[in-house]
Amino acid sequence: MKIFGIFGDPIEHSLSPAMQNAAFRALGMDGCYHAFRVSRSRLKDAVIGADAMGFGGLNLTIPLKEEALSLDFLEADDLARAIGAVNTISFSGEAGEEKGKNRIQGYNTDGWGALSALQDAGVKVKGSRVLLIGAGGAARAIAYALDREGAEVSIANRNLKRAHELAASVGGISYCLCDLEPLVRQADVIINATSVGMREGDGRIIDSRLLKSHHVVFDIVYNRETELLWDARSIGAAAIDGVMMLVYQGARAFEIWTGRKAPADVMERAVRESLEERRQRKSR
């Protein structure tokens, strides 16, 4: 049996084991996926150990994505280096077998996940005016994916310096959060790439009165229906939750490791069932 896993700290909240194990079962593959708590200071040891034990691949989550780039034995692809973060590690496969390549390869599939979620919802990304709220790691991956696909990207963030840096790297324009009203009016697609909405009581990052039915609203938060998505659905706007980004980035990682097409529908169902179980336990 081939072992796969996700490293992070904390890690108990991760839905990746449910999602990836469902994919292995659906395809009849002899693989299993587990979550491991790994601190930043022990990442190097943990990756070397996973390689030594014959793991098939890894995912990385907070706070390890950026740290992975400092591993001297890991070769990150161009996109991961540009984004500044690795969320997927492969120990084998074509990329690792190319002459002159390190066998341990690093990738970032977050942007792929976000782009696939938009395209799956019927959004024509090329030429669309996208308002991206946030300038952290997830926002950075999404911005690069949108830029590569030909979207016009505006980035609004609380920290204007970070917004400037990200916008400059993808040919976008940066704004502060105080500019949201005119930006929302001009946008075709609105993406919340901040943590606002993750917890009840967080409030709204956008005044609901600004949203219109022609908007596509995408919130990368996946643990609950955020107020932003509720507002979008209530006026008939297209609303995309963070589950789909989670599923598609995981599907891309699965395909990198195995060379098999990932059963995204099975993976989505596993995530949504796990979320519902958590909600039911919380309400008891």
Kinemage of the C-alpha trace (Angstrom):
@kinemage 1
@onewidth
@group {chain A} dominant
@subgroup {mainchain}
@vectorlist {calphas} color= white
{ca met a 1} P 0.000 0.000 0.000
{ca lys a 2} L 1.265 3.453 -0.921
{ca ile a 3} L 1.091 6.090 1.803
{ca phe a 4} L 0.275 9.754 1.182
{ca gly a 5} L -0.215 12.531 3.673
{ca ile a 6} L -0.654 16.151 4.604
{ca phe a 7} L 1.734 18.005 6.934
{ca gly a 8} L 0.711 21.065 8.918
{ca asp a 9} L 0.398 22.609 12.361
{ca pro a 10} L -2.407 22.578 13.380
{ca ile a 11} L -3.709 19.733 11.256
{ca glu a 12} L -6.740 18.263 13.067
{ca his a 13} L -9.161 20.330 10.984
{ca ser a 14} L -7.951 19.023 7.617
{ca leu a 15} L -10.519 17.473 5.286
{ca ser a 16} L -7.875 16.186 2.889
{ca pro a 17} L -7.774 12.655 4.363
{ca ala a 18} L -11.507 12.145 3.810
{ca met a 19} L -11.262 13.594 0.310
{ca gln a 20} L -8.180 11.721 -0.883
{ca asn a 21} L -9.109 8.380 0.676
{ca ala a 22} L -12.492 8.582 -1.041
{ca ala a 23} L -10.637 9.032 -4.355
{ca phe a 24} L -8.417 6.005 -3.747
{ca arg a 25} L -11.456 3.849 -2.881
{ca ala a 26} L -13.412 5.037 -5.911
{ca leu a 27} L -10.586 4.073 -8.278
{ca gly a 28} L -9.801 0.813 -6.472
{ca met a 29} L -6.252 1.968 -5.757
{ca asp a 30} L -4.146 0.555 -2.941
{ca gly a 31} L -3.365 3.861 -1.284
{ca cys a 32} L -4.146 5.642 1.956
{ca tyr a 33} L -3.798 9.235 3.092
{ca his a 34} L -3.212 10.544 6.625
{ca ala a 35} L -2.750 13.858 8.406
{ca phe a 36} L 0.474 14.496 10.331
{ca arg a 37} L 1.215 17.351 12.672
{ca val a 38} L 4.589 18.783 11.654
{ca ser a 39} L 6.100 22.019 12.943
{ca arg a 40} L 7.997 24.416 10.715
{ca ser a 41} L 11.291 23.535 12.395
{ca arg a 42} L 10.846 19.814 11.658
{ca leu a 43} L 9.653 20.060 8.051
{ca lys a 44} L 12.999 19.063 6.549
{ca asp a 45} L 13.243 15.962 8.745
{ca ala a 46} L 9.625 15.037 8.057
{ca val a 47} L 9.936 15.258 4.267
{ca ile a 48} L 13.197 13.289 4.254
{ca gly a 49} L 11.540 10.689 6.495
{ca ala a 50} L 8.495 10.417 4.245
{ca asp a 51} L 10.763 9.911 1.249
{ca ala a 52} L 12.790 7.280 3.101
{ca met a 53} L 9.631 5.403 4.048
{ca gly a 54} L 8.406 5.325 0.461
{ca phe a 55} L 5.520 7.808 0.646
{ca gly a 56} L 3.856 8.473 -2.684
{ca gly a 57} L 3.374 12.186 -2.104
{ca leu a 58} L 2.532 14.946 0.333
{ca asn a 59} L 0.407 18.024 0.729
{ca leu a 60} L 1.554 20.941 2.856
{ca thr a 61} L -0.637 23.431 4.669
{ca ile a 62} L -0.136 26.278 7.158
{ca pro a 63} L 2.579 27.137 8.188
{ca leu a 64} L 4.721 24.980 5.884
{ca lys a 65} L 3.989 26.115 2.329
{ca glu a 66} L 6.523 28.939 2.271
{ca glu a 67} L 9.058 27.024 4.360
{ca ala a 68} L 9.199 24.258 1.739
{ca leu a 69} L 10.946 26.567 -0.714
{ca ser a 70} L 13.984 26.654 1.577
{ca leu a 71} L 14.498 22.870 1.368
{ca asp a 72} L 17.684 22.415 -0.632
{ca phe a 73} L 16.714 18.942 -1.872
{ca leu a 74} L 13.300 20.018 -3.211
{ca glu a 75} L 12.942 21.428 -6.720
{ca ala a 76} L 9.901 23.657 -6.990
{ca asp a 77} L 8.390 24.312 -10.399
{ca asp a 78} L 8.255 27.817 -11.870
{ca leu a 79} L 4.727 28.518 -10.657
{ca ala a 80} L 5.412 27.477 -7.066
{ca arg a 81} L 8.528 29.644 -6.999
{ca ala a 82} L 6.642 32.623 -8.423
{ca ile a 83} L 3.841 32.241 -5.888
{ca gly a 84} L 6.352 31.671 -3.101
{ca ala a 85} L 4.702 28.553 -1.725
{ca val a 86} L 4.565 24.778 -2.216
{ca asn a 87} L 1.458 22.823 -1.286
{ca thr a 88} L 2.190 19.527 -3.090
{ca ile a 89} L 5.300 17.341 -3.049
{ca ser a 90} L 5.928 14.395 -5.351
{ca phe a 91} L 8.633 11.811 -4.728
{ca ser a 92} L 8.443 10.112 -8.087
{ca gly a 93} L 6.973 10.320 -11.557
{ca glu a 94} L 8.088 11.781 -14.858
{ca ala a 95} L 9.160 15.145 -13.473
{ca gly a 96} L 11.446 13.509 -10.928
{ca glu a 97} L 12.993 11.212 -13.504
{ca glu a 98} L 14.052 13.878 -15.985
{ca lys a 99} L 17.775 14.289 -16.403
{ca gly a 100} L 19.135 17.073 -14.219
{ca lys a 101} L 16.039 17.209 -12.045
{ca asn a 102} L 15.828 16.560 -8.335
{ca arg a 103} L 13.679 13.529 -7.587
{ca ile a 104} L 11.645 15.434 -4.981
{ca gln a 105} L 9.442 17.952 -6.775
{ca gly a 106} L 7.313 20.795 -5.401
{ca tyr a 107} L 4.150 22.287 -6.886
{ca asn a 108} L 1.390 24.724 -5.979
{ca thr a 109} L -2.104 23.581 -6.977
{ca asp a 110} L -4.113 26.253 -5.120
{ca gly a 111} L -4.456 28.551 -8.118
{ca trp a 112} L -5.429 25.611 -10.302
{ca gly a 113} L -8.120 24.743 -7.776
{ca ala a 114} L -9.582 28.232 -7.760
{ca leu a 115} L -9.511 28.545 -11.547
{ca ser a 116} L -11.148 25.141 -11.979
{ca ala a 117} L -13.886 26.074 -9.495
{ca leu a 118} L -14.677 29.197 -11.521
{ca gln a 119} L -14.625 27.372 -14.842
{ca asp a 120} L -16.759 24.559 -13.437
{ca ala a 121} L -19.373 27.190 -12.550
{ca gly a 122} L -19.401 28.382 -16.156
{ca val a 123} L -17.331 31.518 -15.627
{ca lys a 124} L -15.393 32.774 -18.643
{ca val a 125} L -12.263 33.978 -16.883
{ca lys a 126} L -10.404 35.424 -19.863
{ca gly a 127} L -11.191 39.119 -20.177
{ca ser a 128} L -13.335 39.203 -17.037
{ca arg a 129} L -12.884 41.956 -14.451
{ca val a 130} L -11.990 40.247 -11.198
{ca leu a 131} L -11.925 41.891 -7.775
{ca leu a 132} L -9.669 39.835 -5.524
{ca ile a 133} L -9.939 40.721 -1.845
{ca gly a 134} L -6.858 39.723 0.126
{ca ala a 135} L -3.133 39.467 -0.587
{ca gly a 136} L -2.041 36.451 1.459
{ca gly a 137} L -0.787 33.085 0.255
{ca ala a 138} L -4.099 31.874 -1.179
{ca ala a 139} L -4.751 35.202 -2.862
{ca arg a 140} L -1.293 35.101 -4.413
{ca ala a 141} L -1.910 31.681 -5.954
{ca ile a 142} L -5.320 32.772 -7.254
{ca ala a 143} L -3.924 36.006 -8.699
{ca tyr a 144} L -1.263 34.139 -10.683
{ca ala a 145} L -3.832 31.696 -12.058
{ca leu a 146} L -6.188 34.500 -13.072
{ca asp a 147} L -3.391 36.466 -14.726
{ca arg a 148} L -2.254 33.426 -16.717
{ca glu a 149} L -5.836 32.905 -17.879
{ca gly a 150} L -6.137 36.513 -19.097
{ca ala a 151} L -8.368 38.112 -16.449
{ca glu a 152} L -8.156 41.784 -15.465
{ca val a 153} L -7.279 41.623 -11.774
{ca ser a 154} L -7.830 44.308 -9.136
{ca ile a 155} L -6.492 43.523 -5.666
{ca ala a 156} L -7.892 45.109 -2.510
{ca asn a 157} L -6.258 44.476 0.842
{ca arg a 158} L -6.080 45.932 4.338
{ca asn a 159} L -2.293 46.156 4.029
{ca leu a 160} L -1.815 48.313 0.949
{ca lys a 161} L 1.891 47.480 0.645
{ca arg a 162} L 1.112 43.777 0.235
{ca ala a 163} L -1.589 44.623 -2.301
{ca his a 164} L 0.930 46.699 -4.278
{ca glu a 165} L 3.493 43.885 -4.280
{ca leu a 166} L 1.022 41.263 -5.440
{ca ala a 167} L -0.535 43.509 -8.086
{ca ala a 168} L 2.889 44.369 -9.472
{ca ser a 169} L 3.775 40.695 -9.841
{ca val a 170} L 0.687 39.887 -11.933
{ca gly a 171} L 0.134 43.124 -13.827
{ca gly a 172} L -2.903 44.044 -11.742
{ca ile a 173} L -3.939 47.190 -9.886
{ca ser a 174} L -3.915 47.502 -6.095
{ca tyr a 175} L -6.398 49.236 -3.821
{ca cys a 176} L -7.203 49.543 -0.143
{ca leu a 177} L -10.391 48.104 1.335
{ca cys a 178} L -11.849 51.614 1.475
{ca asp a 179} L -12.173 51.434 -2.332
{ca leu a 180} L -14.468 48.405 -2.323
{ca glu a 181} L -17.665 50.223 -3.286
{ca pro a 182} L -16.548 51.381 -6.771
{ca leu a 183} L -14.549 48.181 -7.292
{ca val a 184} L -17.568 45.957 -6.624
{ca arg a 185} L -19.671 47.983 -9.048
{ca gln a 186} L -17.094 47.517 -11.811
{ca ala a 187} L -16.357 43.831 -11.217
{ca asp a 188} L -17.710 40.790 -13.035
{ca val a 189} L -16.228 38.334 -10.509
{ca ile a 190} L -15.674 38.979 -6.793
{ca ile a 191} L -13.356 36.673 -4.838
{ca asn a 192} L -12.930 36.766 -1.081
{ca ala a 193} L -9.484 35.305 -0.364
{ca thr a 194} L -9.417 36.430 3.274
{ca ser a 195} L -10.531 34.540 6.379
{ca val a 196} L -13.499 36.872 6.937
{ca gly a 197} L -16.589 34.685 7.212
{ca met a 198} L -14.802 31.643 8.573
{ca arg a 199} L -16.418 32.163 11.971
{ca glu a 200} L -19.938 33.192 12.874
{ca gly a 201} L -19.937 36.820 13.890
{ca asp a 202} L -17.168 37.836 11.488
{ca gly a 203} L -19.569 40.126 9.714
{ca arg a 204} L -19.498 41.118 6.055
{ca ile a 205} L -16.475 42.170 4.072
{ca ile a 206} L -18.778 43.683 1.410
{ca asp a 207} L -21.959 45.671 1.995
{ca ser a 208} L -24.724 43.402 0.685
{ca arg a 209} L -26.383 46.344 -1.057
{ca leu a 210} L -23.458 46.547 -3.502
{ca leu a 211} L -23.995 43.060 -4.921
{ca lys a 212} L -26.023 42.611 -8.101
{ca ser a 213} L -27.471 39.553 -9.790
{ca his a 214} L -24.897 39.669 -12.619
{ca his a 215} L -22.007 39.183 -10.206
{ca val a 216} L -20.147 35.911 -9.720
{ca val a 217} L -19.197 35.691 -6.040
{ca phe a 218} L -16.526 33.213 -4.965
{ca asp a 219} L -15.563 32.802 -1.305
{ca ile a 220} L -12.614 30.507 -0.554
{ca val a 221} L -13.892 29.871 2.992
{ca tyr a 222} L -15.227 26.308 2.980
{ca asn a 223} L -16.183 25.404 6.549
{ca arg a 224} L -19.510 27.281 6.468
{ca glu a 225} L -21.760 29.291 4.186
{ca thr a 226} L -20.464 32.800 4.660
{ca glu a 227} L -22.612 35.906 4.844
{ca leu a 228} L -21.096 36.984 1.523
{ca leu a 229} L -22.352 33.856 -0.227
{ca trp a 230} L -25.741 34.082 1.484
{ca asp a 231} L -26.092 37.673 0.244
{ca ala a 232} L -25.117 36.635 -3.282
{ca arg a 233} L -27.603 33.769 -3.424
{ca ser a 234} L -30.389 35.912 -1.984
{ca ile a 235} L -30.271 38.268 -4.991
{ca gly a 236} L -29.793 35.543 -7.586
{ca ala a 237} L -26.063 36.027 -8.153
{ca ala a 238} L -23.840 33.026 -8.854
{ca ala a 239} L -22.221 31.868 -5.607
{ca ile a 240} L -19.228 29.505 -5.376
{ca asp a 241} L -18.015 28.221 -2.030
{ca gly a 242} L -14.487 27.257 -1.035
{ca val a 243} L -15.231 23.535 -1.119
{ca met a 244} L -14.713 23.487 -4.856
{ca met a 245} L -11.286 25.133 -4.643
{ca leu a 246} L -10.319 22.607 -1.971
{ca val a 247} L -11.542 19.725 -4.118
{ca tyr a 248} L -9.887 20.816 -7.352
{ca gln a 249} L -6.527 21.640 -5.784
{ca gly a 250} L -6.648 18.198 -4.153
{ca ala a 251} L -7.643 16.588 -7.433
{ca arg a 252} L -4.679 18.179 -9.169
{ca ala a 253} L -2.335 16.884 -6.442
{ca phe a 254} L -3.847 13.395 -6.804
{ca glu a 255} L -3.154 13.458 -10.543
{ca ile a 256} L 0.448 14.610 -10.019
{ca trp a 257} L 1.074 11.697 -7.638
{ca thr a 258} L -0.750 8.926 -9.465
{ca gly a 259} L -1.038 9.897 -13.129
{ca arg a 260} L -4.738 8.984 -12.860
{ca lys a 261} L -7.678 11.325 -13.443
{ca ala a 262} L -9.089 12.263 -10.060
{ca pro a 263} L -12.793 11.554 -9.347
{ca ala a 264} L -13.615 15.146 -8.388
{ca asp a 265} L -17.317 14.414 -7.832
{ca val a 266} L -16.462 11.697 -5.306
{ca met a 267} L -13.985 13.988 -3.576
{ca glu a 268} L -16.528 16.806 -3.352
{ca arg a 269} L -19.128 14.493 -1.838
{ca ala a 270} L -16.642 13.280 0.781
{ca val a 271} L -15.778 16.853 1.789
{ca arg a 272} L -19.398 17.970 2.043
{ca glu a 273} L -20.364 14.884 4.052
{ca ser a 274} L -17.460 15.490 6.444
{ca leu a 275} L -18.460 19.127 6.878
{ca glu a 276} L -22.044 18.129 7.608
{ca glu a 277} L -20.886 15.603 10.219
{ca arg a 278} L -18.831 18.320 11.901
{ca arg a 279} L -21.780 20.697 11.926
{ca gln a 280} L -24.019 18.061 13.479
{ca arg a 281} L -21.462 17.261 16.202
{ca lys a 282} L -21.054 20.947 16.948
{ca ser a 283} L -24.810 21.452 17.300
{ca arg a 284} L -25.249 18.623 19.821
